[in-house]
Amino acid sequence: MRADLINGLDELAMSYTHTREILLGGQVWGEGAPAAMYHGVLLDGRLAGHWTYRRDSRDRPAQILTHPLWEWSGAERSAVDLAVAQFGAFVGGPVAWV
């Protein structure tokens, strides 16, 4: 199982309208203007939820908050945990998943 945390402006979510159904798998990206900009959690290439982050006092990402579209299994949660750790490595410091 693979999890990816994609930016809400990623071309997979925003640009390719003729193939977006493959990503969404019948799910709705979001409702209304704010939801259209949510970041996406992908599990094996399909939309499984949304995520955002909170910054610390130094303005660096410190916490990832997820909003699953269903209750994730243990394997799905493990994959998201790894993706959060990879995000932490990308931003240069540990990021907690809450």
N, C-alpha and C positions, 0 to 999 in steps of 0.2 A: 504494500500500500504506500502511495506517495501523496504527500500533502504539499501544497504550494500556497503561499500568501501572496496574492497579486494585488497590485495597486488598482484603485478604482478607475484610473485613467489608462490602464493597460489596454493595448489594442485588442486583446482577446475579448474584453468586456465591452469596449466602446466602439470599435471600428468595423468589425467584420459581421455586419448584420445578417448576411446570408449563411454564415456558419455558426452564429451565436447559439442556436438551438443545441448544437453538440455540447457546448460548454454548460448550458443551463439544464439540459436533460429534463425539461418539463417544469423546472423551477422558475420562479419569477425573480429577477435580479433584485428588485425592490420597488416600493411604491412611493411616488412623490419625488420632489426635487432632492431632498437630502439623501434618500436611499439610492438614488441613481449614482451617487458619488461614493458609496461604501466600497471599501476594499473587499476582495473576495477570498474566501478559503476554498481551494479546490482539493478534492480528494480523488485521486486517479483521473484528474482532468475534468471533473464535473463539479459544479457549484454545490458546496456543502454548507455554506454559511458566510458570514461577513466578519470582518475584524477592523479594529481601530487601535490606536495606541495613545498612551499618556506619556508626557515628558516629565523628566526630573527637574530639579532646581537649576541644572546646567543646560537645560533645554535639549537634552538627549532622550531618545525613546527609552522608557524604563519599564513599561507594562504593556502587554498585548491583551486586549479584551476581545473575546470571540462571541459570536451570536450564531450558534448552529441552526440549521434549518430542520434538523431532527436530532435525537439523542445519539451522539456518536458512540460507536462501539469502542472497546479497549484498543483494538488495532488502529482505528481511526484517530483516537486520542493520542496514541503513541506517535503516529505520523505527524500530527499537528504539533506535538511537543518538539519533535525534531526540527520542523520548519521554524518554530519560534526560536530555537537555539541557533539555527542558521541565520535568522534575522538578527539576532544579537551579535553574532560574529560579523555580520555585514556592517552594523552600525558601530561596532567597536566596543561593545560592553554587554554585560549580562542584561537580559530582558526577562522579566517575570511574566508568566502566563496566568492571568486571573480570569 
